[in-house]
Amino acid sequence: MPTLTYPSATFPGRPALRLELPEGWQAVPAVGDLAGAALVAIRPAAEGQFRPNVLVTVDEVPADHTVRYDLDGVERLASERLEGEAGEVYGHNIGGVTFFGRDLSYVDAAAGTLLVRNLFGFVRRDVDGGLVRITVTGTIGSTRHREDNAELSRVIGGLQVTPGPGTTPLLDEEAAR
């Protein structure tokens, strides 16, 4: 009798994710508005200050989806926000997966100026060519911009991505389409 396993090359699964948090950061349960998140972490802040956070989501997108669409989405979002501005595109390797990023800054009525890092990485399912997108979003406020930006870099740098069986990380040139 045949045995089926998941994840496997026949039934590819999502990548395994691990996020190393610095002292003072804590996990946030993925419930309610965060129900679609794979990982959520936040650093508590003083009363009235914005709380730096990192959100990691994993979803499936069509095989012909491009990272350019996601990066242009950051530009579209900037145009919809008060004093919104999208930064330059950059590449970042996390766990052997190429992520492309584009930062966004804007003014929020309640929180003040925010800086949002948006990173998009992809693995392709070998069995059907479909894509699994890993999105990393990190947000800080402007009150402690320099310190929080460095800390956010450490948190994002602590992400480990292990593609599942039956998937292949996209290479730089393939992901950049």
C-alpha positions, 0 to 999 in steps of 0.5 A: 500500500502506498504511503503519502507524506506531507510535506514532500516533493509530491505535496510541497509545503510552505517553508519553515520559518524561525525568527531570533528575537533580541532581548525585550522583543516578544511574540504576538499571537497570530489571532484576530487581525493577525490571523493570516500571519506566520510570525509576529513580534513586537518590542514594547515601548514607553506609553505614547510611543510607537511599538516597533514590530515585525510581521512575516506572512506566507501565501501562494501567488500565481506562477506568473506573479512577479516581485515587480508587482509587489514592489510597485504595490509599495509605490502605490501605497506611498501615493495613498498615504500622507507624505508617503514616499517609497525608497529604492529597491534593494536585495537581501538574502535570507536563508538562501532565499533572495528577498527584494525590498522597498521601504516606505515612509509616511505620516500616520495621524496617531503614530507620527512618521513611520518607516516600513520595510517591505521584503518579498521572497519566493520559492517555487513549487517543483510539482506545478511551478506555483509560487509561495511568497514570503513577505517580511514587514518591519515597522518603526516610528520616528521617535528613536529612528536610529536605534530602532532602525538598527534593531529592526535590521537585527530582527529581520537579519535573524529570520531563517527560512528553510524551503520545504521539500518539493520547493526551490528558492528563486534565484536573483535574476528569476525573482527580479522579473 
